[in-house]
Amino acid sequence: MKILKDLLFLLLCGMFLCACTKNHEKTYKESRESLHTVVAITVVSDSSDKAKSAIDKAYHELDRLAKLLNFYSEHSEVSEINKNAGNKPVKVSVETFEIIEKALYASENTEGAFDITVGPVVKLWDFKNKVAPDADQIKEKSKIIGYKNILIDKKDSTVFLEKKGMQIDLGGIIKGYAADKAVEVLKSNGIKAGIVAAAGDIRTFGKRHDEGSWNVGIKNPRQKGSVDEIVAVVKLSGQAISTSGDYERFFEKNGIRYHHILDPKTGNPAYGCQSVTIVAKEAAITDAFATGIFVLGPKKGMGVLNKLGIDGIIIDKEGKVYITDGLKGSIELMIKDSTFA
């Protein structure tokens, strides 16, 4: 749902091109296709062979999870769950159960603003051909939308969709979750610092080879030119960051911007924000909550973030910027004429 340039890397070097430190550490970076997008992995290591081996294993893990959790593959566990909707619970792997559990956590804490069952309504919208569904179509599909109809049993590791026709689609959380798992693989292979960027969902760990923080730029959702314009730079160390914005997939008709971030309760785009950036320890959390907070809007969204102790930057529909207290010491604002709450 997010494209790589939405969160711009700053101070990241190309693969095998970074200067040595006194400990002979270098920054190694590689980009490959995985999870139906481009995933960039950056690691700090004192060995080229060690870095390459760890990166290869991390990509292998990403590809494994992509097959396991793929909504479009008939052989994935997600498809098996969907096929048995309204029929019977499906026993799933640790990973499938865990990601669904995390998705439900996000749903519960955003009043259902993040909902992995919203797929049937999302499919009604054709952003490529600029076609919006009519109210009757949305109403009909909304009958099978609702995260509360997902029943999970931790003891038996099963997932059951109560209503026939229901479907879960993990597209709003899978990239963040997979980035977290890839970081685990890198760490288990001796890598102490780096970044996994699965499109716009970024997970950092450790520090750069020069002992500095990882700096990530946030795109201005209303930039005027084609060159990416940064509204803020966030300094990260061992954290994840994700952004959801109404500029990612949209079309305009009769002066109205129709974008892909839909409110599960209405089946229509949510209009309280231009973009939401979330910073937390896990990319699965930042990925899901970036969408959920966007749908909730700035007032409710800030309330949720403060309650849960999650950090974020919200740019509302008027361009006003809201920043949680926990981020104020690690963010540099780049546009001086912005209005801040």
N, C-alpha and C positions, 0 to 999 in steps of 0.2 A: 504493500500500500504506500510505501514511501520510496523515494528514489534517492540514490546515493548523494547527489549534490545538495539535498535538503539540509544535511548537516555537513559542513565543510571542514575537512581536516586542515588544521594549521600546524605548522612546524613538524610535519611528518615527512620523512625522507623516502626516496625510492629504494627499491630492493637492492641490497648489497652496496649502497652508495654512501653510507654514513661514516663520518670520521671516528676513529678509535678513541676511547678514553684511556686513562692510565691502567684500567683493568682489562684493556683490549676488547671491550664490549662494543658491538655495533648494533644498529637498527636494521632489521631485515623486513621487507614488506613484499607481499604477493597478493594478487587479485585473481580470483577465479569465479566462474559461474556456479552457483549453488542456491538452493531454495528458490529457484526461478528468479534470481536476481544476481547482482554482482556482490560478492563478499570479499572484503579486503582484510587480510590478517597481517598485523605488524607485531614483531617480537624483538626483544632485546636479548642478545646472546653473545658469548665469547667464542662461539664456534659456528661456522657456516653450515657444517654438516648437522650439528645438533638443531640449529634453527630450521633447516629444511625438513628434517625428519619430523619435528614437532608440528610444523605447519601442515605437512602431508597428512598426519594423523588427525589433526583438527578438521581438515576438509573432509576426510573420510567420515568423521562423526557427523558433520553437517549433512552430508549426502545420505547417511543412514537414517537420520531423523527426518529428512525430507521425504524419504520413501515411506517411513512408518506413519507419518502424520499428514500425508498428502490427500487433500480433499478430492482431487480429480482422479486419483488412481483407484481402480477397482480392488486392488490388492492391499491397500493400506488399512490400518486399524480404524481410522476415522471412517472410511467407507463401510467397514463392517458394522460399526456402530449405527451409521445412518440407514443401512439396509434393514436393520432389525428394529427400527423405531416403531414403538407401539406394539412390538411383538415379544422381545425378550432382552434381558441384560446381556452384555458382551464382555467377556473376560479380556482384559488388555494388559499390555506391558507396563512396567514401572514408569517409563517415560510418558506414555499416553495418559495414564492416570494422573501423573504429576502435573502435566501441562493443563489438563482440564480442571484440576483442582485449583491451580493458580488463576485460571480464567474465571472460575466461579467466585474466587476471592475478590477479584476486580469487579465482577458484577454486583456482588453483595455490597461492596463499599462505594459504588457509584450509582446506587438506586437503579441498577439495570441499564445504565447508559452505555456500558460495555457489555455486549451480549454475543456469544459465539453462535447463537441460533438465528441471527438476523439475515443470514445468507439468502434465503428465498426472496426477501424483499429487495436486497441489494441487486439481485439478478434482474429485477424489473427495470432498473435504470440503465440506460445505454448512453454513457458519456462520450463515446467515440462518435456516435451519430446524432448526439444532442437530442435524445428522446427521453422524456419524463413519463412515468406511468400515470394512469388516471387513479382517482381516489378509490374506485371500486376494486381495482387490481390490488392495491396496497391493503385494503381492508380484508380481502380474501386471504392473502398470504399471511397477514398478521395473526390469523387464527392459530398458526403453528409456530409463532415466535414467542420465546420466553425461556430464559435460563432456569427458571424455577421448575421447569419440566424435565431438567436433567437430573437424574438420580445416580449418585455414585456410592459405591460400597467399598470402603477401604479394606476391610477384612478379606473380601473375596476378589478385590481389584476388578470390579465390574462397573460398567457405565450403561445406563438405560435411558433412552429417550421415550417419555411417556406417550407422546402423541404420534400417530401414524403420519408420515410425510415430513416430520421434523428432520432437520439436518444441522449438524455442527460444522463450522468452518473455522479452523484455527489460524486463518490468515492474519488476524489482528494481534497475534501473540507469538506465533511460531518463530519469527526471525529473532526476537529478543530471547526467547527460551533457548533456541539453538546456539545463539552467541554465548550464553551462559555456559552451556555444555561444552562448547569448543574451548572456552577459557579453562574449564576443568581439565580438559585433555592437554592443553599446553602446559599447565602447571604440573601435571603428573609426569610430564616429559622434561622437567627441569627448567622450564622457562619461568622466570620470575617477574617479567614485566612485558606488557604489550597491549594490543587492541584487537578486538574482533568487531568489524563493522559490517553487519548484514543489512545492506541498503542503509536506511536512515536510523537503524537501531544499533547503537554502539556500546560495547562493554570494554572498559579499561581495567587493567590491573598493574600494580607496581608503578614504578616511575620510569621516565625516559632514561636513555643512557647517560645524559648529562645531569641526572637527578632532578630534573624539572617535572612539572605536572604535564598531563596531556591536555592540550588546548583545543577545544571544539567550538566552531562558529555556528551561530544560529541564523538562518536566512531570514531576511526581511520579507514578510508575506505579501507586501505591497510594493515591491521594487518596481521601478519604472522601466529600466533597460533590460537587456538580455544578459548582462554580466551579473553574476550572483553578488548581492549586496548583503553584508553581514550586519545584523542589528545588535548582536552581543557575542562575546567570547566567554565560554565557561571553562574554568580550570578544574580538571578531574584527576583523581588518583584513587584507583580501586573502585570506581563507580561506573554506572551505566547512564546513558542519555538517549532519549527518543523524542522526536517531534512529529506532531500531526498538524496538517494545515489545510485550509480550504483552497489552496492554490495547486494542490498536487494533481487532482483529476476533477475537472469542472467544465461547464459550459455556461454561457450567458444567453438569456432570452428575455426580451422585454425589460431589460435593465435588472434582471434578477440573476444572481450567481447560483447555479445548481451544482453542488459539489458532492463528493463521494462519502463524506462522513455523516452517516444517517443516524437520526434518533430512533432507536428501536421501538419507542412508544408511538411514534407517528409515521415512520417509514419515509420521512422526508429529511432533507439536510438540516443540520443544527446550525443556527445562525448567531450564537452568542459570541463566537470567537473567530479570529483570523488564524491563529496558530497557538498550540500548546506544546511546551517542552517540559519533559519530566526528567528529574535526576534522582536516582536511587541506587541501592547496592546491586540489584538484579535487573538485567535487561528485560526479562519477562514482565517485571512489574512496570518498568518505564514504557514498554511497548503497549501494554494493555491500558494503562492509566492515561497515556497521552490521548488516546481516543475517548475514553470515558470522561475525562475532565473536559475535553473539548465539547462534548455533547451536553454536559451539565451546565456549562457557561462559567463566567468568571467568579460570580459571587458564591454559588454552591461549590464550584470547583476549588476555590481557595479554602473554603471551609473543610472540605474533605482532605486536602493536602495537609493542612495544619493539624487536623485531628489524627491523621495517620503518621505524621512525621515524615512525609515525603516532600521533597523539594520540587519547585516548578516555576516556570515563567509563562504567564498567560498574556497573550495580546488579544484584547477584546475586539469587537466589531468596529469600534471607533478608533482603534489604534492605541488605546491606553494599555500600558504595560503593568502587570502585577507580578511581583517577585516575592517568594517566600523568604522569611528571615534567614533561614539556613543557607541560602545561596548568596546573600548580599556581600559576603566577604570573598567570594570566589568567582564573581562575574564582572566582566568589564563591558559597559555599555558603549556602543560604537556610534549611535545616532543621537546627537545632542538635542535635536528638536522634537524628540519623542515625548509624549505625555505619560508620566508615571503615576500609578495609584499609590 
